[in-house]
Amino acid sequence: MLSKMEKLVSISEAAQALGASITTLRRWEASGKLAAEHTAGGHRRYDLAKLKPEMFRAEREAGRRTVAYARVSSYDQKDDLERQKQVLALHCARQGWTFEVIADLGSGMNYHKKGLKRLLDDKVEGRIGRPAPARTGGPQRAGSWSPLR
């Protein structure tokens, strides 16, 4: 993990990371759109973690996993549930994600499903980096929803 000093870069490095000119960065700082720290010698230093947070997202999400959620409404659709699980697992594996597939069998929109409860608890506790809910190709019913959209 980078220390705070390693994230601070010169104005030219910040300009290159943002795809802007040095003059633009100075103008943004003067207008308050951008904050720079100044060294004892008066040189600007920019925090890349604030300017380009996507560069450091991997550090934050290293301990978090992807959770794929699949559900069908009846036992008669158990084969469909297995197919959903396979499709989700294949998609996550192709993305190179560390993942887990959670599946529920049962109808109704409620929070009594064991898998859904676990998914929501893990998301609230910050143990999930990205949810991957299953989507079917068919039309959505009125009132249907997908957790963690």
Backbone as CSV, one residue per row, in Angstrom:
resi,resn,N_x,N_y,N_z,CA_x,CA_y,CA_z,C_x,C_y,C_z
1,MET,0.840,-1.177,0.000,0.000,0.000,0.000,0.884,1.239,0.000
2,LEU,0.490,2.271,-0.729,1.291,3.474,-0.813,1.111,4.328,0.424
3,SER,2.202,4.952,0.874,2.099,5.888,1.981,1.571,7.207,1.445
4,LYS,1.223,8.114,2.347,0.688,9.401,1.920,1.698,10.156,1.059
5,MET,2.977,10.094,1.412,3.987,10.809,0.642,4.121,10.247,-0.777
6,GLU,3.910,8.955,-0.951,4.026,8.362,-2.279,2.851,8.746,-3.178
7,LYS,1.726,9.143,-2.591,0.561,9.532,-3.369,0.652,10.982,-3.812
8,LEU,1.480,11.784,-3.140,1.630,13.184,-3.507,2.575,13.293,-4.698
9,VAL,2.091,13.961,-5.739,2.873,14.072,-6.970,3.021,15.535,-7.365
10,SER,3.971,15.778,-8.221,4.210,17.133,-8.716,3.076,17.569,-9.628
11,ILE,3.060,18.852,-9.955,2.011,19.388,-10.823,2.068,18.760,-12.212
12,SER,3.270,18.479,-12.709,3.354,17.877,-14.050,2.829,16.438,-14.041
13,GLU,3.122,15.690,-12.972,2.596,14.316,-12.874,1.086,14.321,-12.710
14,ALA,0.565,15.264,-11.932,-0.887,15.364,-11.745,-1.566,15.742,-13.060
15,ALA,-0.957,16.682,-13.793,-1.520,17.099,-15.081,-1.571,15.926,-16.050
16,GLN,-0.497,15.131,-16.069,-0.464,13.968,-16.955,-1.526,12.944,-16.542
17,ALA,-1.673,12.697,-15.238,-2.665,11.730,-14.756,-4.084,12.162,-15.105
18,LEU,-4.332,13.473,-15.076,-5.673,13.994,-15.357,-5.902,14.302,-16.836
19,GLY,-4.835,14.308,-17.617,-4.975,14.638,-19.029,-5.252,16.115,-19.244
20,ALA,-4.687,16.953,-18.377,-4.882,18.398,-18.470,-3.499,19.068,-18.500
21,SER,-3.498,20.346,-18.773,-2.222,21.071,-18.790,-1.892,21.580,-17.393
22,ILE,-0.642,21.930,-17.202,-0.201,22.491,-15.924,-0.934,23.807,-15.659
23,THR,-1.109,24.610,-16.696,-1.825,25.881,-16.564,-3.259,25.654,-16.093
24,THR,-3.896,24.624,-16.621,-5.271,24.303,-16.218,-5.320,23.933,-14.747
25,LEU,-4.370,23.130,-14.271,-4.349,22.766,-12.865,-4.173,23.993,-11.970
26,ARG,-3.305,24.907,-12.386,-3.120,26.149,-11.612,-4.417,26.963,-11.582
27,ARG,-5.098,27.022,-12.720,-6.363,27.763,-12.800,-7.428,27.100,-11.917
28,TRP,-7.497,25.756,-11.941,-8.458,25.035,-11.105,-8.176,25.267,-9.623
29,GLU,-6.904,25.310,-9.270,-6.558,25.557,-7.868,-6.982,26.972,-7.464
30,ALA,-6.728,27.960,-8.330,-7.092,29.356,-8.036,-8.602,29.523,-7.885
31,SER,-9.376,28.735,-8.660,-10.837,28.853,-8.583,-11.441,27.972,-7.484
32,GLY,-10.600,27.173,-6.816,-11.092,26.340,-5.719,-11.589,24.965,-6.147
33,LYS,-11.478,24.630,-7.417,-11.916,23.318,-7.901,-10.956,22.207,-7.508
34,LEU,-9.721,22.577,-7.202,-8.673,21.605,-6.931,-7.857,22.100,-5.740
35,ALA,-7.482,21.202,-4.858,-6.670,21.576,-3.698,-5.281,20.968,-3.846
36,ALA,-4.290,21.788,-3.576,-2.907,21.321,-3.630,-2.248,21.588,-2.283
37,GLU,-1.320,20.732,-1.936,-0.493,20.995,-0.769,0.768,21.663,-1.299
38,HIS,1.380,22.466,-0.461,2.585,23.171,-0.884,3.758,22.740,-0.018
39,THR,4.891,22.507,-0.661,6.101,22.141,0.067,6.682,23.400,0.715
40,ALA,7.712,23.211,1.543,8.378,24.350,2.185,8.952,25.300,1.132
41,GLY,9.331,24.741,-0.016,9.882,25.558,-1.099,8.825,26.191,-1.985
42,GLY,7.532,25.957,-1.686,6.441,26.561,-2.446,5.973,25.761,-3.650
43,HIS,6.459,24.527,-3.793,6.034,23.691,-4.922,4.703,23.011,-4.603
44,ARG,3.872,22.900,-5.619,2.576,22.241,-5.440,2.762,20.736,-5.435
45,ARG,1.980,20.065,-4.597,1.912,18.603,-4.581,0.429,18.227,-4.535
46,TYR,0.071,17.259,-5.365,-1.323,16.837,-5.476,-1.462,15.398,-4.976
47,ASP,-2.557,15.135,-4.322,-2.843,13.802,-3.797,-3.576,13.014,-4.880
48,LEU,-2.890,12.043,-5.486,-3.505,11.249,-6.559,-4.721,10.472,-6.083
49,ALA,-4.742,10.070,-4.818,-5.888,9.324,-4.294,-7.160,10.166,-4.335
50,LYS,-7.014,11.484,-4.273,-8.178,12.378,-4.366,-8.479,12.749,-5.815
51,LEU,-7.439,12.905,-6.607,-7.632,13.299,-8.002,-8.148,12.156,-8.869
52,LYS,-7.604,10.962,-8.662,-7.956,9.782,-9.465,-8.183,8.598,-8.535
53,PRO,-9.286,8.598,-7.779,-9.506,7.530,-6.795,-9.557,6.131,-7.405
54,GLU,-9.912,6.034,-8.690,-9.981,4.709,-9.317,-8.609,4.034,-9.358
55,MET,-7.539,4.812,-9.304,-6.193,4.235,-9.298,-5.910,3.480,-8.000
56,PHE,-6.628,3.829,-6.937,-6.364,3.251,-5.627,-7.501,2.365,-5.142
57,ARG,-8.516,2.195,-5.971,-9.676,1.379,-5.588,-9.283,-0.060,-5.297
58,ALA,-8.343,-0.598,-6.052,-7.920,-1.987,-5.862,-7.371,-2.206,-4.454
59,GLU,-6.674,-1.211,-3.911,-6.157,-1.323,-2.546,-7.301,-1.487,-1.554
60,ARG,-8.335,-0.654,-1.709,-9.459,-0.685,-0.767,-10.260,-1.981,-0.886
61,GLU,-10.385,-2.485,-2.116,-11.243,-3.639,-2.334,-10.509,-4.969,-2.281
62,ALA,-9.221,-4.941,-1.945,-8.422,-6.172,-1.927,-9.027,-7.214,-0.995
63,GLY,-9.544,-6.794,0.145,-10.114,-7.739,1.102,-11.597,-7.983,0.901
64,ARG,-12.182,-7.370,-0.115,-13.618,-7.530,-0.361,-13.816,-8.413,-1.575
65,ARG,-14.935,-9.092,-1.621,-15.172,-10.039,-2.709,-16.430,-9.667,-3.491
66,THR,-16.562,-10.286,-4.638,-17.771,-10.146,-5.443,-18.738,-11.225,-5.002
67,VAL,-19.998,-10.851,-4.845,-21.021,-11.834,-4.513,-22.079,-11.796,-5.600
68,ALA,-22.318,-12.942,-6.204,-23.341,-13.072,-7.238,-24.575,-13.683,-6.587
69,TYR,-25.736,-13.115,-6.860,-26.983,-13.569,-6.235,-27.947,-14.076,-7.297
70,ALA,-28.414,-15.299,-7.104,-29.378,-15.911,-8.025,-30.592,-16.376,-7.224
71,ARG,-31.784,-16.257,-7.826,-33.001,-16.694,-7.132,-34.051,-17.110,-8.148
72,VAL,-34.763,-18.145,-7.803,-35.962,-18.541,-8.556,-37.090,-18.654,-7.553
73,SER,-38.322,-18.659,-8.066,-39.448,-18.589,-7.152,-40.052,-19.932,-6.749
74,SER,-39.726,-21.016,-7.429,-40.326,-22.287,-7.031,-39.373,-23.460,-7.253
75,TYR,-39.656,-24.545,-6.598,-38.837,-25.751,-6.712,-38.834,-26.270,-8.149
76,ASP,-39.934,-26.042,-8.874,-40.015,-26.471,-10.277,-38.948,-25.778,-11.145
77,GLN,-38.428,-24.657,-10.684,-37.439,-23.894,-11.448,-36.011,-24.155,-10.968
78,LYS,-35.820,-25.233,-10.246,-34.496,-25.515,-9.694,-33.431,-25.633,-10.789
79,ASP,-33.796,-26.208,-11.936,-32.844,-26.286,-13.052,-32.444,-24.888,-13.527
80,ASP,-33.411,-23.960,-13.538,-33.117,-22.575,-13.920,-32.146,-21.933,-12.924
81,LEU,-32.312,-22.260,-11.653,-31.423,-21.728,-10.625,-29.990,-22.211,-10.862
82,GLU,-29.848,-23.482,-11.191,-28.508,-24.019,-11.467,-27.881,-23.333,-12.672
83,ARG,-28.692,-23.072,-13.700,-28.181,-22.371,-14.876,-27.760,-20.939,-14.520
84,GLN,-28.580,-20.260,-13.721,-28.236,-18.900,-13.283,-26.901,-18.907,-12.545
85,LYS,-26.738,-19.873,-11.652,-25.500,-19.963,-10.870,-24.290,-20.186,-11.787
86,GLN,-24.458,-21.054,-12.787,-23.359,-21.319,-13.720,-23.005,-20.082,-14.537
87,VAL,-24.031,-19.373,-15.019,-23.801,-18.170,-15.825,-23.095,-17.104,-14.983
88,LEU,-23.553,-16.919,-13.753,-22.925,-15.928,-12.873,-21.473,-16.301,-12.557
89,ALA,-21.241,-17.570,-12.260,-19.884,-18.027,-11.948,-18.965,-17.833,-13.153
90,LEU,-19.455,-18.154,-14.338,-18.665,-17.981,-15.549,-18.338,-16.505,-15.786
91,HIS,-19.340,-15.645,-15.625,-19.133,-14.205,-15.818,-18.088,-13.679,-14.834
92,CYS,-18.217,-14.021,-13.563,-17.276,-13.542,-12.546,-15.862,-14.068,-12.798
93,ALA,-15.770,-15.328,-13.183,-14.459,-15.924,-13.462,-13.793,-15.241,-14.658
94,ARG,-14.572,-14.936,-15.695,-14.018,-14.257,-16.870,-13.506,-12.855,-16.535
95,GLN,-14.126,-12.225,-15.546,-13.693,-10.898,-15.125,-12.444,-10.968,-14.243
96,GLY,-12.113,-12.179,-13.772,-10.959,-12.346,-12.900,-11.238,-11.992,-11.457
97,TRP,-12.514,-11.975,-11.083,-12.904,-11.593,-9.726,-12.813,-12.773,-8.775
98,THR,-12.548,-12.494,-7.514,-12.716,-13.475,-6.448,-14.197,-13.387,-6.096
99,PHE,-14.907,-14.494,-6.157,-16.356,-14.396,-6.020,-16.951,-15.570,-5.247
100,GLU,-18.208,-15.369,-4.892,-19.023,-16.394,-4.261,-20.418,-16.260,-4.861
101,VAL,-21.080,-17.385,-5.104,-22.446,-17.358,-5.619,-23.389,-17.751,-4.483
102,ILE,-24.361,-16.897,-4.217,-25.390,-17.166,-3.215,-26.687,-17.393,-3.979
103,ALA,-27.421,-18.431,-3.612,-28.664,-18.752,-4.317,-29.802,-18.956,-3.319
104,ASP,-30.993,-18.541,-3.724,-32.210,-18.729,-2.928,-33.284,-19.333,-3.809
105,LEU,-34.129,-20.111,-3.185,-35.259,-20.711,-3.864,-36.503,-20.304,-3.075
106,GLY,-37.401,-19.567,-3.704,-38.625,-19.146,-3.028,-39.174,-17.872,-3.608
107,SER,-40.480,-17.714,-3.566,-41.125,-16.557,-4.179,-41.392,-15.469,-3.149
108,GLY,-41.825,-14.353,-3.664,-42.209,-13.242,-2.799,-41.070,-12.270,-2.572
109,MET,-41.454,-11.018,-2.384,-40.463,-9.990,-2.090,-40.432,-9.802,-0.582
110,ASN,-39.459,-10.418,0.052,-39.318,-10.252,1.489,-37.865,-10.467,1.871
111,TYR,-37.566,-10.187,3.109,-36.188,-10.301,3.585,-35.976,-11.574,4.399
112,HIS,-36.816,-12.573,4.219,-36.701,-13.810,4.995,-35.877,-14.875,4.284
113,LYS,-35.369,-14.549,3.133,-34.557,-15.522,2.404,-33.146,-15.527,2.978
114,LYS,-32.682,-16.717,3.293,-31.386,-16.884,3.952,-30.244,-16.258,3.148
115,GLY,-30.199,-16.534,1.851,-29.131,-16.010,1.007,-29.194,-14.500,0.880
116,LEU,-30.396,-13.956,0.696,-30.564,-12.517,0.566,-30.167,-11.808,1.860
117,LYS,-30.543,-12.377,2.987,-30.162,-11.782,4.274,-28.641,-11.743,4.421
118,ARG,-27.998,-12.839,4.047,-26.537,-12.893,4.142,-25.902,-11.865,3.206
119,LEU,-26.437,-11.753,1.983,-25.935,-10.791,1.008,-26.048,-9.366,1.550
120,LEU,-27.210,-9.021,2.075,-27.419,-7.670,2.597,-26.542,-7.399,3.814
121,ASP,-26.428,-8.364,4.709,-25.571,-8.200,5.897,-24.121,-7.985,5.484
122,ASP,-23.631,-8.794,4.545,-22.246,-8.658,4.089,-22.011,-7.305,3.414
123,LYS,-22.988,-6.821,2.659,-22.859,-5.526,1.992,-22.806,-4.401,3.023
124,VAL,-23.693,-4.457,4.009,-23.716,-3.431,5.046,-22.408,-3.428,5.841
125,GLU,-21.853,-4.597,6.093,-20.613,-4.710,6.858,-19.365,-4.407,6.020
126,GLY,-19.530,-4.163,4.714,-18.406,-3.798,3.867,-17.551,-4.965,3.407
127,ARG,-18.095,-6.175,3.465,-17.318,-7.346,3.048,-17.479,-7.656,1.568
128,ILE,-18.326,-6.897,0.878,-18.574,-7.129,-0.546,-18.045,-5.944,-1.335
129,GLY,-17.201,-6.237,-2.322,-16.659,-5.196,-3.180,-17.618,-4.826,-4.286
130,ARG,-18.297,-5.826,-4.830,-19.253,-5.562,-5.901,-20.315,-6.650,-5.886
131,PRO,-21.586,-6.262,-5.892,-22.652,-7.254,-6.018,-22.870,-7.576,-7.488
132,ALA,-23.256,-8.792,-7.788,-23.543,-9.181,-9.163,-24.880,-9.926,-9.187
133,PRO,-26.010,-9.193,-9.145,-27.317,-9.858,-9.143,-27.615,-10.481,-10.497
134,ALA,-28.342,-11.580,-10.468,-28.724,-12.255,-11.710,-29.806,-11.436,-12.400
135,ARG,-29.750,-11.408,-13.692,-30.770,-10.745,-14.505,-31.311,-11.776,-15.481
136,THR,-32.595,-11.816,-15.614,-33.172,-12.727,-16.593,-33.479,-11.942,-17.855
137,GLY,-33.618,-12.650,-18.955,-33.902,-11.974,-20.212,-35.359,-11.596,-20.359
138,GLY,-36.209,-12.116,-19.510,-37.639,-11.866,-19.633,-38.051,-10.524,-19.053
139,PRO,-39.314,-10.164,-19.276,-39.804,-8.897,-18.749,-39.880,-8.941,-17.222
140,GLN,-39.689,-7.800,-16.601,-39.768,-7.698,-15.147,-41.224,-7.475,-14.744
141,ARG,-41.605,-8.123,-13.656,-42.958,-7.910,-13.151,-43.038,-6.562,-12.467
142,ALA,-44.235,-6.026,-12.396,-44.434,-4.772,-11.660,-44.045,-5.021,-10.200
143,GLY,-43.279,-4.140,-9.661,-42.861,-4.279,-8.269,-41.643,-5.148,-8.080
144,SER,-41.089,-5.698,-9.167,-39.903,-6.531,-9.010,-38.707,-5.625,-8.794
145,TRP,-37.695,-6.170,-8.184,-36.516,-5.372,-7.897,-35.300,-6.261,-7.843
146,SER,-34.171,-5.648,-7.931,-32.916,-6.370,-7.841,-32.155,-5.763,-6.673
147,PRO,-31.692,-6.570,-5.745,-31.000,-6.008,-4.591,-29.704,-5.317,-5.003
148,LEU,-29.395,-4.232,-4.348,-28.122,-3.534,-4.493,-27.851,-3.042,-5.909
149,ARG,-28.829,-2.510,-6.540,-28.688,-1.997,-7.903,-27.641,-0.957,-8.002
